[in-house]
Amino acid sequence: MANHNQPEESGLVDLVKGAIQDTQELIKIEIALAKNETKRDAFKLKSAAIAFGVALVAAILMIAMLLVAAVLAIGGPAPALVIAAVLLVTAGIAGLVGYRSIPREPPLDATKEHAEAQANTLKEEIA
């Protein structure tokens, strides 16, 4: 009888080892996916921050031009007003680009969904 149980125990041990190796591989894959998604989100946030920075600088310069135009109102403010208008348009465009660059989905959303799907598959295989 001892010989009859040994192949079953050996098969069970191999099955558990295989499950552990599969789980370790799955964890490595999920970590790699999370890193990639985090890098992508960080790049998007960086782009948004740069665009908002440009918008802020352009808005500050526009205010300065408007003040210069007010000072020069007596002697002809047209050039200063034109520059201020150009800076206003630049600030508006940069602000719009920055706003559209902000990620809309929750962080690591795709990784969470993939991990849940893999966990469900693993549960089904074990059951």
Backbone as XML, in Angstrom:
<?xml version="1.0"?>
<chain id="A" units="angstrom">
  <residue number="1" name="MET">
    <atom name="N" x="0.803" y="-1.205" z="0.000"/>
    <atom name="CA" x="0.000" y="0.000" z="0.000"/>
    <atom name="C" x="0.845" y="1.269" z="0.000"/>
  </residue>
  <residue number="2" name="ALA">
    <atom name="N" x="2.028" y="1.207" z="0.621"/>
    <atom name="CA" x="2.897" y="2.388" z="0.647"/>
    <atom name="C" x="3.323" y="2.761" z="-0.758"/>
  </residue>
  <residue number="3" name="ASN">
    <atom name="N" x="3.563" y="1.771" z="-1.601"/>
    <atom name="CA" x="3.964" y="2.058" z="-2.972"/>
    <atom name="C" x="2.814" y="2.642" z="-3.770"/>
  </residue>
  <residue number="4" name="HIS">
    <atom name="N" x="1.585" y="2.238" z="-3.427"/>
    <atom name="CA" x="0.419" y="2.758" z="-4.140"/>
    <atom name="C" x="0.197" y="4.250" z="-3.847"/>
  </residue>
  <residue number="5" name="ASN">
    <atom name="N" x="0.473" y="4.707" z="-2.605"/>
    <atom name="CA" x="0.275" y="6.109" z="-2.226"/>
    <atom name="C" x="1.421" y="7.002" z="-2.697"/>
  </residue>
  <residue number="6" name="GLN">
    <atom name="N" x="2.609" y="6.433" z="-2.875"/>
    <atom name="CA" x="3.777" y="7.240" z="-3.251"/>
    <atom name="C" x="3.591" y="7.961" z="-4.577"/>
  </residue>
  <residue number="7" name="PRO">
    <atom name="N" x="3.137" y="7.320" z="-5.667"/>
    <atom name="CA" x="2.946" y="8.072" z="-6.912"/>
    <atom name="C" x="1.917" y="9.187" z="-6.769"/>
  </residue>
  <residue number="8" name="GLU">
    <atom name="N" x="0.876" y="8.977" z="-5.960"/>
    <atom name="CA" x="-0.116" y="10.031" z="-5.762"/>
    <atom name="C" x="0.493" y="11.214" z="-5.029"/>
  </residue>
  <residue number="9" name="GLU">
    <atom name="N" x="1.313" y="10.936" z="-4.004"/>
    <atom name="CA" x="1.966" y="12.012" z="-3.252"/>
    <atom name="C" x="2.958" y="12.738" z="-4.144"/>
  </residue>
  <residue number="10" name="SER">
    <atom name="N" x="3.702" y="11.978" z="-4.950"/>
    <atom name="CA" x="4.667" y="12.587" z="-5.853"/>
    <atom name="C" x="3.948" y="13.483" z="-6.874"/>
  </residue>
  <residue number="11" name="GLY">
    <atom name="N" x="2.837" y="13.012" z="-7.410"/>
    <atom name="CA" x="2.053" y="13.813" z="-8.359"/>
    <atom name="C" x="1.500" y="15.072" z="-7.712"/>
  </residue>
  <residue number="12" name="LEU">
    <atom name="N" x="1.074" y="14.939" z="-6.447"/>
    <atom name="CA" x="0.542" y="16.090" z="-5.721"/>
    <atom name="C" x="1.636" y="17.119" z="-5.465"/>
  </residue>
  <residue number="13" name="VAL">
    <atom name="N" x="2.825" y="16.634" z="-5.100"/>
    <atom name="CA" x="3.945" y="17.543" z="-4.854"/>
    <atom name="C" x="4.302" y="18.281" z="-6.143"/>
  </residue>
  <residue number="14" name="ASP">
    <atom name="N" x="4.354" y="17.566" z="-7.266"/>
    <atom name="CA" x="4.654" y="18.197" z="-8.550"/>
    <atom name="C" x="3.579" y="19.220" z="-8.921"/>
  </residue>
  <residue number="15" name="LEU">
    <atom name="N" x="2.338" y="18.887" z="-8.629"/>
    <atom name="CA" x="1.233" y="19.798" z="-8.919"/>
    <atom name="C" x="1.347" y="21.080" z="-8.095"/>
  </residue>
  <residue number="16" name="VAL">
    <atom name="N" x="1.671" y="20.942" z="-6.814"/>
    <atom name="CA" x="1.820" y="22.112" z="-5.943"/>
    <atom name="C" x="3.016" y="22.952" z="-6.383"/>
  </residue>
  <residue number="17" name="LYS">
    <atom name="N" x="4.136" y="22.280" z="-6.732"/>
    <atom name="CA" x="5.308" y="23.018" z="-7.213"/>
    <atom name="C" x="4.972" y="23.786" z="-8.490"/>
  </residue>
  <residue number="18" name="GLY">
    <atom name="N" x="4.248" y="23.145" z="-9.382"/>
    <atom name="CA" x="3.841" y="23.811" z="-10.624"/>
    <atom name="C" x="2.948" y="25.005" z="-10.353"/>
  </residue>
  <residue number="19" name="ALA">
    <atom name="N" x="2.030" y="24.843" z="-9.408"/>
    <atom name="CA" x="1.137" y="25.957" z="-9.057"/>
    <atom name="C" x="1.924" y="27.123" z="-8.462"/>
  </residue>
  <residue number="20" name="ILE">
    <atom name="N" x="2.907" y="26.804" z="-7.625"/>
    <atom name="CA" x="3.724" y="27.849" z="-7.012"/>
    <atom name="C" x="4.545" y="28.567" z="-8.087"/>
  </residue>
  <residue number="21" name="GLN">
    <atom name="N" x="5.123" y="27.813" z="-9.008"/>
    <atom name="CA" x="5.902" y="28.430" z="-10.084"/>
    <atom name="C" x="5.010" y="29.300" z="-10.971"/>
  </residue>
  <residue number="22" name="ASP">
    <atom name="N" x="3.819" y="28.822" z="-11.270"/>
    <atom name="CA" x="2.885" y="29.615" z="-12.076"/>
    <atom name="C" x="2.497" y="30.897" z="-11.354"/>
  </residue>
  <residue number="23" name="THR">
    <atom name="N" x="2.292" y="30.789" z="-10.056"/>
    <atom name="CA" x="1.928" y="31.961" z="-9.256"/>
    <atom name="C" x="3.074" y="32.963" z="-9.231"/>
  </residue>
  <residue number="24" name="GLN">
    <atom name="N" x="4.300" y="32.476" z="-9.079"/>
    <atom name="CA" x="5.451" y="33.375" z="-9.079"/>
    <atom name="C" x="5.593" y="34.075" z="-10.429"/>
  </residue>
  <residue number="25" name="GLU">
    <atom name="N" x="5.404" y="33.341" z="-11.492"/>
    <atom name="CA" x="5.484" y="33.928" z="-12.834"/>
    <atom name="C" x="4.381" y="34.972" z="-13.028"/>
  </residue>
  <residue number="26" name="LEU">
    <atom name="N" x="3.192" y="34.652" z="-12.554"/>
    <atom name="CA" x="2.076" y="35.590" z="-12.655"/>
    <atom name="C" x="2.368" y="36.870" z="-11.883"/>
  </residue>
  <residue number="27" name="ILE">
    <atom name="N" x="2.941" y="36.742" z="-10.711"/>
    <atom name="CA" x="3.281" y="37.916" z="-9.907"/>
    <atom name="C" x="4.315" y="38.771" z="-10.629"/>
  </residue>
  <residue number="28" name="LYS">
    <atom name="N" x="5.321" y="38.124" z="-11.229"/>
    <atom name="CA" x="6.332" y="38.878" z="-11.975"/>
    <atom name="C" x="5.706" y="39.633" z="-13.141"/>
  </residue>
  <residue number="29" name="ILE">
    <atom name="N" x="4.798" y="38.976" z="-13.840"/>
    <atom name="CA" x="4.136" y="39.621" z="-14.976"/>
    <atom name="C" x="3.292" y="40.801" z="-14.507"/>
  </residue>
  <residue number="30" name="GLU">
    <atom name="N" x="2.562" y="40.618" z="-13.423"/>
    <atom name="CA" x="1.712" y="41.700" z="-12.904"/>
    <atom name="C" x="2.552" y="42.889" z="-12.451"/>
  </residue>
  <residue number="31" name="ILE">
    <atom name="N" x="3.711" y="42.619" z="-11.842"/>
    <atom name="CA" x="4.592" y="43.704" z="-11.412"/>
    <atom name="C" x="5.117" y="44.462" z="-12.627"/>
  </residue>
  <residue number="32" name="ALA">
    <atom name="N" x="5.499" y="43.725" z="-13.661"/>
    <atom name="CA" x="5.977" y="44.380" z="-14.882"/>
    <atom name="C" x="4.874" y="45.239" z="-15.515"/>
  </residue>
  <residue number="33" name="LEU">
    <atom name="N" x="3.637" y="44.729" z="-15.547"/>
    <atom name="CA" x="2.519" y="45.509" z="-16.088"/>
    <atom name="C" x="2.275" y="46.771" z="-15.268"/>
  </residue>
  <residue number="34" name="ALA">
    <atom name="N" x="2.353" y="46.633" z="-13.945"/>
    <atom name="CA" x="2.142" y="47.793" z="-13.071"/>
    <atom name="C" x="3.223" y="48.845" z="-13.305"/>
  </residue>
  <residue number="35" name="LYS">
    <atom name="N" x="4.472" y="48.401" z="-13.471"/>
    <atom name="CA" x="5.560" y="49.349" z="-13.731"/>
    <atom name="C" x="5.333" y="50.082" z="-15.048"/>
  </residue>
  <residue number="36" name="ASN">
    <atom name="N" x="4.965" y="49.340" z="-16.082"/>
    <atom name="CA" x="4.726" y="49.969" z="-17.390"/>
    <atom name="C" x="3.588" y="50.971" z="-17.323"/>
  </residue>
  <residue number="37" name="GLU">
    <atom name="N" x="2.523" y="50.605" z="-16.646"/>
    <atom name="CA" x="1.370" y="51.512" z="-16.549"/>
    <atom name="C" x="1.722" y="52.762" z="-15.741"/>
  </residue>
  <residue number="38" name="THR">
    <atom name="N" x="2.519" y="52.579" z="-14.678"/>
    <atom name="CA" x="2.929" y="53.709" z="-13.857"/>
    <atom name="C" x="3.816" y="54.660" z="-14.657"/>
  </residue>
  <residue number="39" name="LYS">
    <atom name="N" x="4.727" y="54.095" z="-15.455"/>
    <atom name="CA" x="5.586" y="54.934" z="-16.289"/>
    <atom name="C" x="4.758" y="55.723" z="-17.298"/>
  </residue>
  <residue number="40" name="ARG">
    <atom name="N" x="3.767" y="55.071" z="-17.910"/>
    <atom name="CA" x="2.922" y="55.746" z="-18.895"/>
    <atom name="C" x="2.135" y="56.884" z="-18.240"/>
  </residue>
  <residue number="41" name="ASP">
    <atom name="N" x="1.574" y="56.613" z="-17.056"/>
    <atom name="CA" x="0.811" y="57.647" z="-16.363"/>
    <atom name="C" x="1.714" y="58.810" z="-15.932"/>
  </residue>
  <residue number="42" name="ALA">
    <atom name="N" x="2.934" y="58.495" z="-15.488"/>
    <atom name="CA" x="3.870" y="59.545" z="-15.083"/>
    <atom name="C" x="4.237" y="60.425" z="-16.273"/>
  </residue>
  <residue number="43" name="PHE">
    <atom name="N" x="4.414" y="59.810" z="-17.448"/>
    <atom name="CA" x="4.719" y="60.586" z="-18.647"/>
    <atom name="C" x="3.569" y="61.524" z="-18.993"/>
  </residue>
  <residue number="44" name="LYS">
    <atom name="N" x="2.336" y="61.024" z="-18.887"/>
    <atom name="CA" x="1.173" y="61.869" z="-19.177"/>
    <atom name="C" x="1.085" y="63.040" z="-18.193"/>
  </residue>
  <residue number="45" name="LEU">
    <atom name="N" x="1.329" y="62.763" z="-16.915"/>
    <atom name="CA" x="1.282" y="63.826" z="-15.913"/>
    <atom name="C" x="2.394" y="64.849" z="-16.146"/>
  </residue>
  <residue number="46" name="LYS">
    <atom name="N" x="3.568" y="64.372" z="-16.551"/>
    <atom name="CA" x="4.677" y="65.275" z="-16.844"/>
    <atom name="C" x="4.314" y="66.199" z="-18.001"/>
  </residue>
  <residue number="47" name="SER">
    <atom name="N" x="3.710" y="65.633" z="-19.040"/>
    <atom name="CA" x="3.297" y="66.443" z="-20.187"/>
    <atom name="C" x="2.260" y="67.485" z="-19.773"/>
  </residue>
  <residue number="48" name="ALA">
    <atom name="N" x="1.319" y="67.081" z="-18.949"/>
    <atom name="CA" x="0.294" y="68.017" z="-18.467"/>
    <atom name="C" x="0.926" y="69.131" z="-17.639"/>
  </residue>
  <residue number="49" name="ALA">
    <atom name="N" x="1.888" y="68.778" z="-16.782"/>
    <atom name="CA" x="2.543" y="69.783" z="-15.939"/>
    <atom name="C" x="3.317" y="70.792" z="-16.788"/>
  </residue>
  <residue number="50" name="ILE">
    <atom name="N" x="3.988" y="70.316" z="-17.819"/>
    <atom name="CA" x="4.732" y="71.216" z="-18.702"/>
    <atom name="C" x="3.773" y="72.170" z="-19.415"/>
  </residue>
  <residue number="51" name="ALA">
    <atom name="N" x="2.665" y="71.627" z="-19.922"/>
    <atom name="CA" x="1.698" y="72.471" z="-20.627"/>
    <atom name="C" x="1.095" y="73.515" z="-19.688"/>
  </residue>
  <residue number="52" name="PHE">
    <atom name="N" x="0.780" y="73.110" z="-18.457"/>
    <atom name="CA" x="0.244" y="74.076" z="-17.496"/>
    <atom name="C" x="1.297" y="75.117" z="-17.133"/>
  </residue>
  <residue number="53" name="GLY">
    <atom name="N" x="2.563" y="74.722" z="-17.078"/>
    <atom name="CA" x="3.640" y="75.675" z="-16.807"/>
    <atom name="C" x="3.743" y="76.721" z="-17.895"/>
  </residue>
  <residue number="54" name="VAL">
    <atom name="N" x="3.665" y="76.274" z="-19.152"/>
    <atom name="CA" x="3.696" y="77.207" z="-20.284"/>
    <atom name="C" x="2.497" y="78.148" z="-20.212"/>
  </residue>
  <residue number="55" name="ALA">
    <atom name="N" x="1.342" y="77.602" z="-19.883"/>
    <atom name="CA" x="0.141" y="78.430" z="-19.776"/>
    <atom name="C" x="0.300" y="79.489" z="-18.679"/>
  </residue>
  <residue number="56" name="LEU">
    <atom name="N" x="0.892" y="79.101" z="-17.571"/>
    <atom name="CA" x="1.078" y="80.039" z="-16.461"/>
    <atom name="C" x="2.038" y="81.166" z="-16.856"/>
  </residue>
  <residue number="57" name="VAL">
    <atom name="N" x="3.148" y="80.798" z="-17.474"/>
    <atom name="CA" x="4.123" y="81.814" z="-17.891"/>
    <atom name="C" x="3.502" y="82.755" z="-18.916"/>
  </residue>
  <residue number="58" name="ALA">
    <atom name="N" x="2.783" y="82.209" z="-19.883"/>
    <atom name="CA" x="2.153" y="83.049" z="-20.898"/>
    <atom name="C" x="1.108" y="83.979" z="-20.273"/>
  </residue>
  <residue number="59" name="ALA">
    <atom name="N" x="0.366" y="83.472" z="-19.297"/>
    <atom name="CA" x="-0.639" y="84.310" z="-18.633"/>
    <atom name="C" x="0.024" y="85.440" z="-17.846"/>
  </residue>
  <residue number="60" name="ILE">
    <atom name="N" x="1.126" y="85.137" z="-17.197"/>
    <atom name="CA" x="1.847" y="86.183" z="-16.458"/>
    <atom name="C" x="2.387" y="87.245" z="-17.417"/>
  </residue>
  <residue number="61" name="LEU">
    <atom name="N" x="2.953" y="86.774" z="-18.528"/>
    <atom name="CA" x="3.454" y="87.732" z="-19.521"/>
    <atom name="C" x="2.323" y="88.558" z="-20.135"/>
  </residue>
  <residue number="62" name="MET">
    <atom name="N" x="1.167" y="87.930" z="-20.318"/>
    <atom name="CA" x="0.021" y="88.660" z="-20.851"/>
    <atom name="C" x="-0.399" y="89.775" z="-19.890"/>
  </residue>
  <residue number="63" name="ILE">
    <atom name="N" x="-0.424" y="89.462" z="-18.629"/>
    <atom name="CA" x="-0.783" y="90.495" z="-17.639"/>
    <atom name="C" x="0.237" y="91.630" z="-17.669"/>
  </residue>
  <residue number="64" name="ALA">
    <atom name="N" x="1.514" y="91.262" z="-17.800"/>
    <atom name="CA" x="2.553" y="92.299" z="-17.878"/>
    <atom name="C" x="2.344" y="93.174" z="-19.113"/>
  </residue>
  <residue number="65" name="MET">
    <atom name="N" x="2.002" y="92.549" z="-20.237"/>
    <atom name="CA" x="1.770" y="93.319" z="-21.457"/>
    <atom name="C" x="0.548" y="94.232" z="-21.317"/>
  </residue>
  <residue number="66" name="LEU">
    <atom name="N" x="-0.475" y="93.724" z="-20.665"/>
    <atom name="CA" x="-1.660" y="94.566" z="-20.451"/>
    <atom name="C" x="-1.327" y="95.775" z="-19.578"/>
  </residue>
  <residue number="67" name="LEU">
    <atom name="N" x="-0.478" y="95.563" z="-18.588"/>
    <atom name="CA" x="-0.056" y="96.686" z="-17.747"/>
    <atom name="C" x="0.783" y="97.683" z="-18.545"/>
  </residue>
  <residue number="68" name="VAL">
    <atom name="N" x="1.672" y="97.147" z="-19.398"/>
    <atom name="CA" x="2.466" y="98.034" z="-20.247"/>
    <atom name="C" x="1.533" y="98.805" z="-21.179"/>
  </residue>
  <residue number="69" name="ALA">
    <atom name="N" x="0.537" y="98.114" z="-21.728"/>
    <atom name="CA" x="-0.418" y="98.775" z="-22.623"/>
    <atom name="C" x="-1.169" y="99.887" z="-21.891"/>
  </residue>
  <residue number="70" name="ALA">
    <atom name="N" x="-1.510" y="99.633" z="-20.655"/>
    <atom name="CA" x="-2.207" y="100.665" z="-19.886"/>
    <atom name="C" x="-1.315" y="101.870" z="-19.654"/>
  </residue>
  <residue number="71" name="VAL">
    <atom name="N" x="-0.035" y="101.611" z="-19.402"/>
    <atom name="CA" x="0.907" y="102.718" z="-19.184"/>
    <atom name="C" x="1.111" y="103.507" z="-20.475"/>
  </residue>
  <residue number="72" name="LEU">
    <atom name="N" x="1.156" y="102.776" z="-21.587"/>
    <atom name="CA" x="1.406" y="103.438" z="-22.875"/>
    <atom name="C" x="0.128" y="103.937" z="-23.544"/>
  </residue>
  <residue number="73" name="ALA">
    <atom name="N" x="-0.993" y="103.845" z="-22.839"/>
    <atom name="CA" x="-2.280" y="104.212" z="-23.423"/>
    <atom name="C" x="-2.270" y="105.626" z="-23.981"/>
  </residue>
  <residue number="74" name="ILE">
    <atom name="N" x="-1.511" y="106.445" z="-23.397"/>
    <atom name="CA" x="-1.484" y="107.826" z="-23.881"/>
    <atom name="C" x="-0.739" y="107.914" z="-25.213"/>
  </residue>
  <residue number="75" name="GLY">
    <atom name="N" x="0.337" y="107.105" z="-25.350"/>
    <atom name="CA" x="1.178" y="107.243" z="-26.536"/>
    <atom name="C" x="0.945" y="106.187" z="-27.606"/>
  </residue>
  <residue number="76" name="GLY">
    <atom name="N" x="0.000" y="105.338" z="-27.502"/>
    <atom name="CA" x="-0.244" y="104.340" z="-28.539"/>
    <atom name="C" x="0.003" y="102.917" z="-28.059"/>
  </residue>
  <residue number="77" name="PRO">
    <atom name="N" x="-0.988" y="102.315" z="-27.500"/>
    <atom name="CA" x="-0.826" y="100.976" z="-26.901"/>
    <atom name="C" x="-1.033" y="99.805" z="-27.864"/>
  </residue>
  <residue number="78" name="ALA">
    <atom name="N" x="-1.243" y="100.066" z="-29.133"/>
    <atom name="CA" x="-1.603" y="98.999" z="-30.074"/>
    <atom name="C" x="-0.587" y="97.849" z="-30.094"/>
  </residue>
  <residue number="79" name="PRO">
    <atom name="N" x="0.713" y="98.114" z="-30.199"/>
    <atom name="CA" x="1.646" y="96.985" z="-30.235"/>
    <atom name="C" x="1.614" y="96.129" z="-28.958"/>
  </residue>
  <residue number="80" name="ALA">
    <atom name="N" x="1.538" y="96.763" z="-27.824"/>
    <atom name="CA" x="1.497" y="96.020" z="-26.563"/>
    <atom name="C" x="0.213" y="95.197" z="-26.459"/>
  </residue>
  <residue number="81" name="LEU">
    <atom name="N" x="-0.904" y="95.746" z="-26.962"/>
    <atom name="CA" x="-2.162" y="95.003" z="-26.926"/>
    <atom name="C" x="-2.123" y="93.795" z="-27.863"/>
  </residue>
  <residue number="82" name="VAL">
    <atom name="N" x="-1.463" y="93.928" z="-29.003"/>
    <atom name="CA" x="-1.329" y="92.808" z="-29.932"/>
    <atom name="C" x="-0.499" y="91.694" z="-29.283"/>
  </residue>
  <residue number="83" name="ILE">
    <atom name="N" x="0.602" y="92.061" z="-28.659"/>
    <atom name="CA" x="1.434" y="91.057" z="-27.978"/>
    <atom name="C" x="0.650" y="90.395" z="-26.845"/>
  </residue>
  <residue number="84" name="ALA">
    <atom name="N" x="-0.090" y="91.169" z="-26.098"/>
    <atom name="CA" x="-0.894" y="90.606" z="-25.019"/>
    <atom name="C" x="-1.933" y="89.631" z="-25.561"/>
  </residue>
  <residue number="85" name="ALA">
    <atom name="N" x="-2.533" y="89.959" z="-26.697"/>
    <atom name="CA" x="-3.525" y="89.058" z="-27.299"/>
    <atom name="C" x="-2.873" y="87.748" z="-27.741"/>
  </residue>
  <residue number="86" name="VAL">
    <atom name="N" x="-1.679" y="87.838" z="-28.333"/>
    <atom name="CA" x="-0.958" y="86.630" z="-28.744"/>
    <atom name="C" x="-0.638" y="85.763" z="-27.528"/>
  </residue>
  <residue number="87" name="LEU">
    <atom name="N" x="-0.196" y="86.373" z="-26.459"/>
    <atom name="CA" x="0.109" y="85.613" z="-25.241"/>
    <atom name="C" x="-1.152" y="85.010" z="-24.625"/>
  </residue>
  <residue number="88" name="LEU">
    <atom name="N" x="-2.260" y="85.722" z="-24.719"/>
    <atom name="CA" x="-3.519" y="85.185" z="-24.212"/>
    <atom name="C" x="-3.921" y="83.927" z="-24.988"/>
  </residue>
  <residue number="89" name="VAL">
    <atom name="N" x="-3.797" y="83.981" z="-26.304"/>
    <atom name="CA" x="-4.123" y="82.815" z="-27.129"/>
    <atom name="C" x="-3.171" y="81.661" z="-26.795"/>
  </residue>
  <residue number="90" name="THR">
    <atom name="N" x="-1.881" y="81.948" z="-26.635"/>
    <atom name="CA" x="-0.903" y="80.917" z="-26.281"/>
    <atom name="C" x="-1.243" y="80.282" z="-24.936"/>
  </residue>
  <residue number="91" name="ALA">
    <atom name="N" x="-1.600" y="81.100" z="-23.973"/>
    <atom name="CA" x="-1.964" y="80.574" z="-22.652"/>
    <atom name="C" x="-3.212" y="79.702" z="-22.744"/>
  </residue>
  <residue number="92" name="GLY">
    <atom name="N" x="-4.177" y="80.121" z="-23.531"/>
    <atom name="CA" x="-5.401" y="79.332" z="-23.690"/>
    <atom name="C" x="-5.132" y="77.986" z="-24.337"/>
  </residue>
  <residue number="93" name="ILE">
    <atom name="N" x="-4.326" y="77.985" z="-25.391"/>
    <atom name="CA" x="-4.011" y="76.724" z="-26.070"/>
    <atom name="C" x="-3.213" y="75.801" z="-25.158"/>
  </residue>
  <residue number="94" name="ALA">
    <atom name="N" x="-2.198" y="76.321" z="-24.485"/>
    <atom name="CA" x="-1.388" y="75.496" z="-23.580"/>
    <atom name="C" x="-2.232" y="74.961" z="-22.422"/>
  </residue>
  <residue number="95" name="GLY">
    <atom name="N" x="-3.131" y="75.778" z="-21.916"/>
    <atom name="CA" x="-4.019" y="75.307" z="-20.845"/>
    <atom name="C" x="-4.939" y="74.195" z="-21.307"/>
  </residue>
  <residue number="96" name="LEU">
    <atom name="N" x="-5.454" y="74.327" z="-22.521"/>
    <atom name="CA" x="-6.320" y="73.292" z="-23.081"/>
    <atom name="C" x="-5.552" y="71.985" z="-23.296"/>
  </residue>
  <residue number="97" name="VAL">
    <atom name="N" x="-4.329" y="72.088" z="-23.829"/>
    <atom name="CA" x="-3.494" y="70.900" z="-24.027"/>
    <atom name="C" x="-3.199" y="70.232" z="-22.685"/>
  </residue>
  <residue number="98" name="GLY">
    <atom name="N" x="-2.873" y="71.017" z="-21.695"/>
    <atom name="CA" x="-2.603" y="70.475" z="-20.365"/>
    <atom name="C" x="-3.819" y="69.793" z="-19.768"/>
  </residue>
  <residue number="99" name="TYR">
    <atom name="N" x="-4.968" y="70.397" z="-19.924"/>
    <atom name="CA" x="-6.203" y="69.815" z="-19.395"/>
    <atom name="C" x="-6.520" y="68.486" z="-20.072"/>
  </residue>
  <residue number="100" name="ARG">
    <atom name="N" x="-6.340" y="68.440" z="-21.383"/>
    <atom name="CA" x="-6.629" y="67.199" z="-22.115"/>
    <atom name="C" x="-5.597" y="66.109" z="-21.841"/>
  </residue>
  <residue number="101" name="SER">
    <atom name="N" x="-4.402" y="66.481" z="-21.368"/>
    <atom name="CA" x="-3.347" y="65.507" z="-21.097"/>
    <atom name="C" x="-3.509" y="64.812" z="-19.752"/>
  </residue>
  <residue number="102" name="ILE">
    <atom name="N" x="-4.393" y="65.298" z="-18.913"/>
    <atom name="CA" x="-4.588" y="64.686" z="-17.596"/>
    <atom name="C" x="-5.258" y="63.329" z="-17.777"/>
  </residue>
  <residue number="103" name="PRO">
    <atom name="N" x="-4.659" y="62.255" z="-17.203"/>
    <atom name="CA" x="-5.282" y="60.918" z="-17.318"/>
    <atom name="C" x="-6.657" y="60.907" z="-16.654"/>
  </residue>
  <residue number="104" name="ARG">
    <atom name="N" x="-7.621" y="60.311" z="-17.316"/>
    <atom name="CA" x="-8.993" y="60.272" z="-16.810"/>
    <atom name="C" x="-9.297" y="58.990" z="-16.030"/>
  </residue>
  <residue number="105" name="GLU">
    <atom name="N" x="-8.608" y="57.906" z="-16.347"/>
    <atom name="CA" x="-8.893" y="56.640" z="-15.680"/>
    <atom name="C" x="-8.116" y="56.567" z="-14.361"/>
  </residue>
  <residue number="106" name="PRO">
    <atom name="N" x="-8.637" y="55.775" z="-13.419"/>
    <atom name="CA" x="-7.934" y="55.632" z="-12.137"/>
    <atom name="C" x="-6.550" y="55.020" z="-12.350"/>
  </residue>
  <residue number="107" name="PRO">
    <atom name="N" x="-5.593" y="55.331" z="-11.470"/>
    <atom name="CA" x="-4.251" y="54.787" z="-11.641"/>
    <atom name="C" x="-4.239" y="53.258" z="-11.547"/>
  </residue>
  <residue number="108" name="LEU">
    <atom name="N" x="-3.439" y="52.631" z="-12.388"/>
    <atom name="CA" x="-3.254" y="51.174" z="-12.422"/>
    <atom name="C" x="-4.542" y="50.416" z="-12.690"/>
  </residue>
  <residue number="109" name="ASP">
    <atom name="N" x="-5.481" y="51.047" z="-13.375"/>
    <atom name="CA" x="-6.769" y="50.415" z="-13.635"/>
    <atom name="C" x="-6.622" y="49.159" z="-14.480"/>
  </residue>
  <residue number="110" name="ALA">
    <atom name="N" x="-5.851" y="49.233" z="-15.552"/>
    <atom name="CA" x="-5.676" y="48.072" z="-16.435"/>
    <atom name="C" x="-4.968" y="46.937" z="-15.705"/>
  </residue>
  <residue number="111" name="THR">
    <atom name="N" x="-3.998" y="47.270" z="-14.876"/>
    <atom name="CA" x="-3.273" y="46.242" z="-14.133"/>
    <atom name="C" x="-4.194" y="45.553" z="-13.129"/>
  </residue>
  <residue number="112" name="LYS">
    <atom name="N" x="-5.044" y="46.319" z="-12.468"/>
    <atom name="CA" x="-5.984" y="45.728" z="-11.519"/>
    <atom name="C" x="-6.931" y="44.760" z="-12.218"/>
  </residue>
  <residue number="113" name="GLU">
    <atom name="N" x="-7.451" y="45.173" z="-13.356"/>
    <atom name="CA" x="-8.374" y="44.299" z="-14.103"/>
    <atom name="C" x="-7.665" y="43.027" z="-14.548"/>
  </residue>
  <residue number="114" name="HIS">
    <atom name="N" x="-6.449" y="43.150" z="-15.032"/>
    <atom name="CA" x="-5.698" y="41.978" z="-15.492"/>
    <atom name="C" x="-5.384" y="41.054" z="-14.320"/>
  </residue>
  <residue number="115" name="ALA">
    <atom name="N" x="-4.997" y="41.605" z="-13.181"/>
    <atom name="CA" x="-4.695" y="40.787" z="-12.006"/>
    <atom name="C" x="-5.941" y="40.047" z="-11.523"/>
  </residue>
  <residue number="116" name="GLU">
    <atom name="N" x="-7.089" y="40.714" z="-11.528"/>
    <atom name="CA" x="-8.332" y="40.064" z="-11.111"/>
    <atom name="C" x="-8.702" y="38.935" z="-12.056"/>
  </residue>
  <residue number="117" name="ALA">
    <atom name="N" x="-8.521" y="39.149" z="-13.354"/>
    <atom name="CA" x="-8.823" y="38.107" z="-14.332"/>
    <atom name="C" x="-7.895" y="36.905" z="-14.144"/>
  </residue>
  <residue number="118" name="GLN">
    <atom name="N" x="-6.624" y="37.178" z="-13.905"/>
    <atom name="CA" x="-5.672" y="36.088" z="-13.682"/>
    <atom name="C" x="-5.984" y="35.340" z="-12.388"/>
  </residue>
  <residue number="119" name="ALA">
    <atom name="N" x="-6.375" y="36.052" z="-11.348"/>
    <atom name="CA" x="-6.720" y="35.409" z="-10.086"/>
    <atom name="C" x="-7.950" y="34.524" z="-10.257"/>
  </residue>
  <residue number="120" name="ASN">
    <atom name="N" x="-8.942" y="35.003" z="-11.001"/>
    <atom name="CA" x="-10.140" y="34.195" z="-11.252"/>
    <atom name="C" x="-9.804" y="32.943" z="-12.047"/>
  </residue>
  <residue number="121" name="THR">
    <atom name="N" x="-8.923" y="33.087" z="-13.033"/>
    <atom name="CA" x="-8.495" y="31.920" z="-13.824"/>
    <atom name="C" x="-7.767" y="30.927" z="-12.944"/>
  </residue>
  <residue number="122" name="LEU">
    <atom name="N" x="-6.914" y="31.418" z="-12.081"/>
    <atom name="CA" x="-6.170" y="30.538" z="-11.171"/>
    <atom name="C" x="-7.115" y="29.824" z="-10.209"/>
  </residue>
  <residue number="123" name="LYS">
    <atom name="N" x="-8.124" y="30.523" z="-9.717"/>
    <atom name="CA" x="-9.110" y="29.906" z="-8.817"/>
    <atom name="C" x="-9.860" y="28.800" z="-9.530"/>
  </residue>
  <residue number="124" name="GLU">
    <atom name="N" x="-10.226" y="29.059" z="-10.787"/>
    <atom name="CA" x="-10.958" y="28.034" z="-11.558"/>
    <atom name="C" x="-10.100" y="26.806" z="-11.802"/>
  </residue>
  <residue number="125" name="GLU">
    <atom name="N" x="-8.807" y="27.005" z="-12.077"/>
    <atom name="CA" x="-7.917" y="25.873" z="-12.315"/>
    <atom name="C" x="-7.685" y="25.066" z="-11.053"/>
  </residue>
  <residue number="126" name="ILE">
    <atom name="N" x="-7.608" y="25.720" z="-9.912"/>
    <atom name="CA" x="-7.381" y="25.009" z="-8.654"/>
    <atom name="C" x="-8.626" y="24.254" z="-8.232"/>
  </residue>
  <residue number="127" name="ALA">
    <atom name="N" x="-9.815" y="24.845" z="-8.480"/>
    <atom name="CA" x="-11.072" y="24.222" z="-8.036"/>
    <atom name="C" x="-11.451" y="23.040" z="-8.848"/>
  </residue>
</chain>
